């Protein structure tokens, strides 16, 4: 029954989210139109620089994981594969983002299981890296948990350090990959190496969160002391988007709805939802830009293949 509903939900959930956002913005339109909008090119340019690190650092982390399985991919090609793969996540079906990576990496001799396992491991590291940013500002996102903020941070840190153990990751891989009909490839990375990659993902979230805060600041005169809260809001919306990607391709609609509601703590709800939608459009523009750059300037021909 659930499997029959999923194809319908992939259309209904984004449409329902879009209807909710459009309805609120329409009702708030006089306030939205009268808001003190200030497009600041300097902040937008800085947002471009900080946000663009999303593709280059994640590509670097993915490459490092692949290399520990054996295959070697040029960094430029890893970034190109990652950027192009990100575009396919909007195609209904959830799997295209990973199938595209598996196909392009396979041209370099990377086994499908290794390509997928490394992509899932990189996604897990990014999710674990997003959590501290969320917990750091949990008192604003969820005021009821304000008294437990420090305890939650300590508990999460302990849980993350346990989950990052190679033995735990191998056990997870043995459970997941057979269900996907893929051969299990053991993870032989050292614990310190995995923690180092997690630290890189933490740094990536700090850069991306700064980029998102700069994007919001380029549209609305929000004080800078809200920067951490803005980054925390985006981290939570991203996690929700990833968790719901099986019913909403790329988390589209769902992520914007969650982000808009969270931004509503800082801005009037109409403006908050509109900025959330504009942030998605801004990221799509960045993805298209870097996909074009990667295809033209970063492409490296596989062994035995002429680039011409």
Secondary structure, 3 states (H helix, E strand, C coil): CHHHHHHHHHHHHHHHHHHHHHHHHHHCHHHHHHCCECCCHHHHHHHHHHHHHHHHHHHHHHHHHHHHHCCCCCHHHHHHHHHHHHHHHHCCCCCHHHHHHHHHHHCCCCCHHHHHHHHHHHHHHHHHHHHHHHHHCHHHHCHHHHHHHHHHHHHHHHHHHHHCCHHHHHHHHHHHHHHHCCCCCCCCCCHHHHHHHHHHHHHHHHHHHHHHHHHHHHHECCCHHHHHHHHHHHHHHHHHHHHCCCCCHHHCCHHHHHHHHHHCCCCCHHHHHHHHHHHHHHHHHHHHHHHHHHHHHHCCCCCCCCCC
